[in-house]
Amino acid sequence: MVNLSKKLLVETIFLVFLGAVTSLSLPPYNYFFINFFTFSTFFIFLYKKLNLKDARKISFLYGWFFGFGYFVSNLYWISISLTFDENFKFLIPIVIFLIPAFLSIFYGLVSYFFMISKVKKIANSFLIFSLLFGILEFIRGSILTGFPWNLIAYSFLKQLEIISITSIIGTYGFNLFCISLFSCPALLILKESNKEIGIFIIVILCLFISYLYGYHYKKKFYKTNEIIYDYKLRVIGSNISLDRFYSSNNPVSIIEELIEISNPNFDEKTIFIWPEGILPNISQKELIEYKWLFENKFNKNHLIALGINKQIIEDDTKRYFNTFSVYDHELNLIDSYSKINLVPFGEFLPFENFFSMIGLKSITNNYQSYSKGNKRDIIQIKKNKFYLKILPLICYEIIYTGEIFKENNFNIIVNISEDGWFGKSIGPIQHFAHSIFRSIESGKYLIRSANNGTSAIINPVGEIEKSLDLNNIGFIDFRVERKIQPTVFSRLGNKIFGLLILLYIFLLFSINFIFSIKRNKSNLKN
């Protein structure tokens, strides 16, 4: 019994360490080659346990320990958002443990279902392992409000030619392939026949094909004609302190700072894009009261788009929305979008009636939870002959793949964000990484304006054409674009992931069928 306990302790430490090391493959490090070791080792570890009855009883824990090491080392920064309010500080140790502990459940289910499958043929086990991992990562990104943060696919962030394949198969589809790719060295280590070598070659060949596709996709993109907008989009990057949420800061000084950064020119037709929630103490309708600050700086050639709160009263109840709003130079509201994917505890408090009794509230405001918008409306800007259709994404909404739009009838994606909640951690860098994947999937330019984060212009092949790095202050202009044909993923979304699952299932059965025929022929010859 003592030896068994020691063995379990050693395995626990090993799996937690293995998961933690895997985190080094993610932004900002992106040492993706580490995954070839960690995923192969994890697969071999589980495979070797298939014959042990005692191991099956605790099979869930194997995946949970691996997942906990992975998530606790790359999501620690979530707790930083709790440091801005004294009421939340007692939750910091709980959050550091609780969120990774919850997300690790999905990895625990991977090892549990893998072990109870009892499939001992190496090639079949490999496909089942990949399939289970890919499906449960999809569920993790969809269940409850969904949290598809740090999928292993983001390891390839800096290999744009390879991740260009997401324009066809999407991030979940690519994530499924990455799990197979990183686990495939185990096929050579465990191999029993040429079957394993064959599958290994196929996986590596798929990687090579993905690279070739991305290389030619990029060349094709740069051969398309340039389109020059009548209006330039000026993307603002600011570094305004989060103290504005908790102190009675004078909004005038913040507006003056943003106007100074924007550097408006009367003769240049410009749409200024300011970050999310930059003026928390001013509502959408109240902004016009500060018209006097804009009068001598902006004229009819200018429009202003920013994140600002909206207040409405329904049935004697005041409701608040986090919006992306567009104004003319006289601060008349032209169009707006209310955020539909809200951050739990950040923008809304689950079970608010209960938690408010013990003094808790949502982190990003001092009053009550935000209400959810009805749908993601396309922002339409019409100015004389100029017509621009914007898909707005506010902060956290950028992390969702295959869910941000149903129709591809817009020109560009605009993402506004407040990254100060992550502090000086790896959080803002991970957050920005999602933008690159969304631009490739959609085949659209993505414009990002962030306070305390990275502001950038990303083209449809994932290249950052211009950027203001983390916490830098200034602006970047976007006026010239190249258009490509709508991507396969933009038309079909996560249906592609469903097709890939069917492909894996087909391979699972067809491999057995092919090799059973060969075995029968061999037996007949003998």
N, C-alpha and C positions, 0 to 999 in steps of 0.2 A: 504493500500500500504506500509506504514511504517513497519507494523508487518510482511508483506511478505518479505520485504527486509532484516529485521533482521533475519528472519527464514532462508533465503537463505545464509546469512553470517555465521550463526551458523553451517549450514549443510556443507558449504564450509570448514570451519575450522576443523570440525569433520572429513570429508573425507580426507583432506590433512594429518591430524594427523594419521588417520587410516592407510593410505599408508606409512607414515614415520615409524610407529611402525612395520609394516610388514617387513621393511628392516632389522630389528634385527634378522630375521630368516635366513638371508644370511651370507655367510662367511664374516668376520672371527668369527662372533658370533654364528650363527647356532642355535638360540633358536626357533627351528621349531614349538614348541607347540604354539607359539604366533599366528601362522596362523590359528589355529582352532578358535580363537576368531575373528581375523580381517576379514578373508574370510567369515565366517558365518555371521558376523555383516554386511558386505558389501552386501551379498546376501539378507539378511532380509530387509535391508534398501531399496534395489531396489524392492523387492517383495511387500513391503508395499506401494510403489508408483504406482503400476500397475493400481490401480483404479482412480488415480488422473490425469485428463486431462492436467492440468497445468504442472504437473511433467514430462509428456511425452515430452513437448515442450523443456525442458532443460535437457532431459535425458542424452544427450551426456556429459554434464558438470559434471554429477555425477561421471562417470568413469574417466573423464579427471582429476578431482581434486584428486581422489584416486591415479591415476597413477602418477600425478605430485609429490605428497607427497612421493610416493615410489621411483621414479627415482632420484629426486633431492637430496634425502638423501643417496643414494648408488652409485651415479655416479658423485658426486661433484669433485672427483679426476681427471676427464678428463681435467679440467681447469689447473691442475698443469703443464701439458705438454706445456702450453702457456707461462709459466714463464721463459722459457729458452731463449726466443728471444724477444727483446724489441719490434719488429714489431707486435707481437701478443698480447702483454699485454692488449691492449685496448679491446680485444675480451673476456677477462676472464668473466666479468659480463654477457655478452651476452651468452656465452657458458654454464655457470652455469644454466641459465634459458632456453636457446633455445633447448638444447638436451633433457632434461626431458620433455619440452613442446611438442616436436615432438613425442617422444616415448609414451607420454600419450595419443596421438590421438588413439592409438590402444585400450587402455583401455576405452576411451570414446566411441569407436564404440561398445565395448562389452555391455556397459549399454544402448546405443541407440538401438541396435538390440534386446536386451532383453526386453526393455520397449515396443517397437512397436510390438513384438510378441504377447503381451497381453494374454499369457498363464497363467491362474490363478491357475491351479491345481499344487499343491506344488511339487509333484514328477516330473512332466513334466518340470516345471520351473527350478528345480534343474539340470536336465539333459541338458536343453537348455543353462543355465548359464555356466555349465562346458564346453559344446561343443563350445560355442562361444568364451569363454576365451582361450581354447586350440587352436582353429583354428587361432584366431587373434594373439596369441603368435607365432605360426608357420609363419604367414605372416610377423610379425615384424622381424623375423630372416631370412627372405628370400628377402623381397622387397628392391629395390635399391641394395646396396651392402650387406644388411642384418646386423643386430646387435642383435644376440641372447644372449646377456649378461644378467645375473641375472634372468634367468627363475626361477620360484618359486621352481622348482625341486631341485635346488642347496641347498635348506634348509636342505636336508637330507644327505649332504656331509659326515658327520661323522657316519652315519648309513650304513655301507658298505653292510651288509646283505640285507638291503631293496633296495638299489640302484643297487644291482646285477641284478635286473629285467631289467635294461637297456640293458643288453646283449641280451635280446629278443625284447623288445618293443622300445628301444632307449630313448633318453632324451625327445623328444617331446611327445612320448607316455606316459612316466612316468610323465611328466609335466601335461598332461591332467588328469591323475589319481590323482595327488597331488591336483589339483584344486577341484576335487570331494571330495577327502578325507578331505581337510581343510574346505570345505563348508558343509559337511554332518551333523555336530551338529545342523545346522539350521533346518534339517528335523524333529528332535525331538522337537524343540522349536515351530515350526509352524504346527506340524502334525495334520492332519484331520482324518486319518484312519491308519490301519495297513500297508497300502502301504508304507508310509514314513518310518515306523520302519523296514520294510522288506528291503528297499533300503539301509538304514543306516547299517544294519547287513551285507549286501552283500559287501558294501564298506570296512567295517572294516575287514571282512573275507578276502578280496583281499589283504589288508595290511599284514595280518597274513600269507597268502600263499606266498607273496613276501618275507617275512622274512625267511620262511622255505626253499624256493627255494635258497635264497642267502646263507643260512647256509650250505646246502648240496652241493651247487655249490663250495663253498670255500673248504669244506672237500675233494671233488673230485679233485680239483685243486692240493692240497697238496699231493695227492696220486700218481700223475703222476711222471714219471721219470725225473731226472735232466739231462740237456744237458749242457756240458761244452764247451765253445767256445775255439778255438785255440788262438784267440786274445781276450784280455780284452778291454773293452771300458772304457776309463777314462773320466769321465764327470767333466768339470771344472766349478766351481762357482767363479766368480770374482766380484770385487766391484770398477771398474774403472769409474772415473767421466765422466759425460756427457759433460764436458767442451771440450772434444776432438772433439765434433761436431762443436764447435764454435770458437775454438782457434787453433793456429798453434802448437799444441802439437807434440813433436817429436815421431813419431810412433815407433822408436827404443826402447824407454823406455817402451812403452806398450807391445811390443813383448817380451822384456826381462822379464817383470813381468809375462806374461802368460806362458812363458817357465819355469820360476821359480815355479809357481803354479803347472804346469804339472808334474814336477819332473820326467823326462824321465829316464828310465833304459835301457841300451843297450841290456841287456839279456832278457827283457820282451817284448813279442809281444803285441803292444798296439795301439789302435786307439784313439787319443786324440780329444775330442769334445769341441770346444770353442764356446762361445755364438754368438748371432746375431750381425752383424755390428760392431764388436769389433775393426776393423781397418778402419774407415771411409775414411781416406785420402789415402788409398792404394787400387788399383783396383785388380781384380782377376788375371790379367796378370802381374801386377807390383810386386806382392808378391815375385816373384823369385829374384828380385833385393836385397832382404834382406836375401838371402840364407846364407850369411856369419854368420848370427846370429844363424842358425840352425845346421851348419856343425859339431860342436863339441858336440852337445847335442842330436841329433837324428841319427839313422842309419836305415838300411834296415828293421828292425823289426817294424818300426813306420810308422803310417799314421796320417795325421792331417785333421780334418773336422772343418770348421768354417763358420760363416756368413761374407760375404765380398761382396762389390759391383762389378758388372760387367759392363763394358763399351763396346758398339759396335757402329759402324757408319753405318747407312743405309740411302741411298739417301742423302748423305752429312749432315745428322742429327745425332748427338750423342745421344744415348739412354742409360739409366742407369737401372740396374736390382738389386734387393736385392736377393742375392743367398746364398744357402747352398752349399759349395764347398769342395771337398775332394782332398787332395794332398798327394804325396808320400814324403819320407824324404828329397828328393832333390827339393821339391816344384814344381814338375811337376803335372799339373792338371790331375786327374783321372776321375772325374765325377762331375757334378753340377746340381742344380735345381734352377730355377728362380721363385720367389714367385708369386703366381697368385691371392691371396686375399690381396689386398693392403688397407692400412688404409686411409680413406678420410682425407685430410688435413695433416695427419701425413706423408704419403708416396706419395700421389699424391694430387694435388690441382684441385678440380672440377672447370670447367670454368677457366682454368689456364690463358688463354689469357687476360681475364678481370681482375682477381685478381692480376696478376703480374703487371698490370698497376698502381695499388695502393700500390705496394711494398710488397705484400704478396708472400710467397713461401711455399713449403711443409716444415714441421717442422724438419724432420730428415736429411735433407741435405741442402747444400748451393748453389745448382745449379738449378735443375729443378725436376719435378715429376719423380718418378720411372715409368718404363714401366712394364706392366703386362706380366708374363710368359705365354706360350701357354698352358701348361698342367702340372699336378703334376707328374713328372717323378720319378720312383723308382730309388734310388741310388744303384748301384751295386758295391760291393767291392769284387774283386777276388785277392787272394794272395796265390799262390801255391794251396793247397787243401782247403783253407779257402774261403768260399763263403757266403757273407752276403748281404741281400737285405733290404734296409732301406726306410721307408716312411718318407720323410722330411716334417716337418711343421715349418714354420718360424713365431714365435711370435703369432700374432693375429689369424693365421689360426687354432689354436687349439680350437677356440670357436665354430667352425662349426660342427654340428652333422649330420651325414648321407651324408655329401658332401666331405669328405676328401679322400675317395678312392672308386673306383668302383669294384676292384678285390682285394681279400685278399691274394695276392701272394707276401707277404713280411714277413720278420722275426720280425722286431721291428719298432716302431715309434720313431723318434728322433725330439724333439722340441727344437729349439734354440730361445732365447728371450733376449730382452733388456727391463728390467722393470723399469729402472731409470726414464723413462718419467712419471711414476705414483707418484714419490716422496715417502715420508714416509707415505703413506696412506694405505687404505684398498684395493686399486687397485691391487697391486701385488698378494695379497692373493686370491682375486677373480679370477684373471687370472690363477693362479696355480690350482684352483679348477676345471677348465675345463679339465685339464690334466687327473684327476682321472676318470672323466666320459668317456673321449675318450678311455682310456685304457680298461675299462670294456666293452664298446660298441664293440670295435674291438677284444677283447680277446687277446690282444698283450701286451708285455712289452712296456712301454713308458719311454724313456730316455730324461730328460730335463736338458739343460745347460743354465743358465741365468746369465746375468750381472745385479747386483743390484736387484736380485730376488731370488726365491727358485729353486735350482737345485736338481734333485731327480731321483730315479729309482722307477717306479711304476709298480707293477705286474698286470696281467690280471684280478685279482679280486679287484683291486683298492687299495691294501695295499701299503704304501710307505715303500719299503724295506731299502732304504738308502736315506739320504737327507742332503743338506746343507741349513740351514734355511736362511731366508731373510737377504741379505747383508753379509753373511759369506763368507770367502775366503777359497778355498781348492779344493779337488777333491774327488770323490767317484768312485769306480770301479764296473763294471758289467761284469760278465763272465759266470754266471750260470743261466740258465733259465728253466722253466717248461712250457711245451706246452699243450694247451687244444684244443679241437675241435673248428673249426670256429664257431663263435656265429651266432645265427639266424639273429641278426641285421646286422652283417657284410656282410651277404649274401643278405638281402632284403632292408636294409636301411630304409628310411622314408616311404616306401610302408607300413610298419607296422603301422605307424601313420594313414595312409589312411584307413587301415582295422579297426583300433580302432574307427575312426569317424563313419564308417558304423555300428560298433557294438553299439555305442551310439544311432544312429538313429534307429536301430533295437529295442533296449530297449525302446526307446521313444514310438514306436508304439505298441510293444508287451505288455508293462505294461498296456496301455489303453485297449488293446484287452482282456487280462486276467481278468482284473477287471470289464470290461463290461459284460463278461460271468458270473462272480460271481454275479454281480448285477442283471442280468436277471434271474438267477436261484433263487435268493432271492425273486425277485418280483413274480415269478411263485409260489413259496411256499406260499407266502402271499395271 
